[in-house]
Amino acid sequence: MKNVTIYSQPGCPPCQIVKQFLDHHQITYIEKDISSDMAARDKLVYELGSSSTPTVTVNQEVVTGFDLKKLERLLEIK
């Protein structure tokens, strides 16, 4: 099983779409709200090198933004 984490924030329509995509494909994920979790925000910026949401990690791979094709490939969704 792949380890999936989504870094999101309230009021982010692309975040909602990515979560719906993951839910639709029954992908279990951990959600980190960067507006209320400063440790998650710091990891997003300093470790993952991203400054936008959604950012999704699949194991060690980082997907920034609304890139459903890359998520399909990394999650092996056909």
Buried (B, 14 or more C-beta within 10 A) or exposed (E): EEEBBBBBBEEBEBBEEBBEBBEEEEBEBEBBBBEEBEEBBEBBBEEBEBEBBBBBBBEEEBBBEBBEEBBEEBBEEE
